[in-house]
Amino acid sequence: MRQAHGRVGPVEALASGPVERHASGRLTVATPGPGFTDFTAAVAAFVRGSGVRDGLVTVFCRHTSASLTIQENADPDVQTDLMTALDGFAPRQAGYVHGAEGPDDMPAHIRALITDSALTIPLVGGQLALGTWQGIYLIEHRDRPHRREIVLSVLGA
C-alpha cells in the first residue's frame, strides 16, 4: 500500500445556510475559430447581477464541438501549448468515419469529450472563488468562427 506524503489541514468554513436565491441566464460567446476565448468577466457580471453572495454557479456549453475549461489566464503560451496537445491527441486527418461537416468535425467531438461541457464554481462573498491565475474559457474545436450558447445557473444565498 502506498503512503501519502502530503499534509491536509482542517476545512475552513466559509459559509453555510439555506439556498434562498436562484438565477439562470444565457450568453453567447463569439469565437474567432480554434482556440480559447476568455469569458470570465461575463460570468462574474452575471453572478453580481444575481445577488447571490455564497453558493455555486454552473456554466454549461450547449455544443458537442466546443467545450469549457478553467485554465491559466496569465501566460498565453499555456493556451498555445494546450491547443498543440489537443491537435496531437485528435488530429484533423486521422481517417475518421464520421465527417459529415468536414475534416474538423470528428476531432472536435473527441476534443470536447476529453474536456468539459460544464463547470461548477463556488461563490464566496459574491465573487467567483477562482485562483489568482484562473480564468473561464470556451475552447473552440472547429476551424471556423462560431457563436456558442452558454447557459448559466446560480444557486445560493
C-alpha distance (Angstrom), angle and dihedral (degrees) to the residues before:
residue distance angle dihedral
M1 . . .
R2 3.79 . .
Q3 3.78 117.2 .
A4 3.80 122.6 -143.2
H5 3.80 116.6 -122.7
G6 3.80 99.0 -166.2
R7 3.75 128.4 88.8
V8 3.80 125.8 -128.6
G9 3.78 118.9 -155.7
P10 3.80 127.4 -150.1
V11 3.80 121.1 -74.2
E12 3.79 112.1 -99.2
A13 3.81 110.7 -140.9
L14 3.81 110.0 -129.8
A15 3.81 102.1 173.1
S16 3.77 142.0 -23.6
G17 3.76 135.8 -176.0
P18 3.78 144.3 98.8
V19 3.79 125.3 -46.7
E20 3.78 103.4 -102.6
R21 3.78 103.5 162.2
H22 3.75 138.1 43.9
A23 3.77 129.8 179.6
S24 3.77 131.8 173.6
G25 3.76 133.8 -175.4
R26 3.78 146.9 152.6
L27 3.73 133.3 -120.6
T28 3.77 133.8 -177.0
V29 3.78 121.7 -132.3
A30 3.81 114.7 -159.5
T31 3.79 111.7 -150.6
P32 3.81 126.4 -159.4
G33 3.81 91.5 -145.6
P34 3.81 129.6 -79.0
G35 3.78 115.9 9.5
F36 3.77 145.9 52.5
T37 3.81 124.5 -41.9
D38 3.81 115.0 -167.4
F39 3.80 112.7 -141.0
T40 3.81 99.4 162.0
A41 3.82 92.3 120.7
A42 3.83 92.1 55.7
V43 3.82 91.8 51.6
A44 3.82 91.2 46.5
A45 3.83 90.7 50.5
F46 3.81 90.8 50.2
V47 3.82 90.5 50.6
R48 3.82 91.5 49.5
G49 3.80 90.6 50.3
S50 3.81 92.0 49.7
G51 3.79 93.2 63.7
V52 3.81 91.2 -135.6
R53 3.79 110.3 140.2
D54 3.80 102.0 177.2
G55 3.78 124.9 23.3
L56 3.79 139.6 63.2
V57 3.76 137.2 -54.4
T58 3.79 119.4 -155.2
V59 3.80 118.5 -157.1
F60 3.82 115.4 -163.3
C61 3.83 129.4 -173.3
R62 3.83 113.3 -147.3
H63 3.81 95.2 -153.4
T64 3.81 138.1 84.5
S65 3.79 97.1 -149.8
A66 3.82 98.3 50.6
S67 3.78 129.9 51.3
L68 3.79 146.3 -175.1
T69 3.77 134.4 -113.6
I70 3.77 142.5 167.3
Q71 3.78 106.3 -131.4
E72 3.78 144.0 154.2
N73 3.80 113.4 -62.5
A74 3.81 99.9 -171.8
D75 3.81 106.5 69.6
P76 3.84 118.0 39.5
D77 3.82 88.9 -159.3
V78 3.82 86.7 76.9
Q79 3.81 90.1 62.2
T80 3.80 91.4 46.4
D81 3.80 91.3 52.0
L82 3.82 92.1 45.6
M83 3.81 90.6 53.0
T84 3.81 89.2 49.6
A85 3.82 89.4 51.9
L86 3.82 91.7 49.3
D87 3.82 90.0 48.3
G88 3.80 89.0 53.7
F89 3.78 93.5 46.4
A90 3.82 95.5 49.0
P91 3.82 109.8 17.3
R92 3.81 119.9 -165.2
Q93 3.82 97.0 -124.1
A94 3.82 102.5 45.8
G95 3.82 98.0 123.7
Y96 3.81 97.6 -105.3
V97 3.80 118.6 -179.1
H98 3.81 94.1 -138.8
G99 3.80 112.2 67.7
A100 3.80 105.1 133.3
E101 3.80 92.3 142.0
G102 3.80 99.5 34.8
P103 3.79 139.9 -78.0
D104 3.83 92.9 -53.1
D105 3.82 92.6 56.0
M106 3.81 103.6 83.9
P107 3.82 95.5 34.8
A108 3.83 87.2 54.4
H109 3.81 90.6 54.3
I110 3.81 91.7 48.7
R111 3.81 92.1 49.1
A112 3.81 90.6 49.5
L113 3.82 88.9 49.6
I114 3.80 93.0 58.8
T115 3.81 95.6 42.3
D116 3.83 127.1 50.2
S117 3.79 135.1 -78.2
A118 3.83 91.7 -170.4
L119 3.80 137.3 31.5
T120 3.80 129.9 -167.1
I121 3.79 117.2 -155.7
P122 3.82 126.3 -174.4
L123 3.80 118.9 -123.6
V124 3.79 118.8 -145.2
G125 3.78 121.0 179.6
G126 3.80 92.0 -11.1
Q127 3.82 92.2 -55.4
L128 3.80 133.6 108.2
A129 3.81 105.2 -105.5
L130 3.80 92.6 -133.9
G131 3.78 122.2 146.9
T132 3.79 121.4 -105.7
W133 3.80 95.0 -93.3
Q134 3.81 99.5 33.1
G135 3.79 127.1 112.1
I136 3.81 134.4 173.1
Y137 3.79 112.6 -115.2
L138 3.76 139.0 -175.9
I139 3.80 109.8 -145.1
E140 3.78 113.2 -148.0
H141 3.80 109.8 -151.1
R142 3.83 98.2 179.7
D143 3.80 124.4 87.7
R144 3.79 97.7 -123.0
P145 3.83 133.5 53.6
H146 3.81 118.1 -82.8
R147 3.77 139.9 -178.9
R148 3.81 106.7 -126.4
E149 3.79 124.0 -162.3
I150 3.78 118.2 -136.6
V151 3.82 123.3 -169.0
L152 3.82 118.0 -151.5
S153 3.78 127.0 -162.8
V154 3.82 126.0 -178.5
L155 3.80 124.6 -167.1
G156 3.77 125.5 180.0
A157 3.75 147.4 73.6
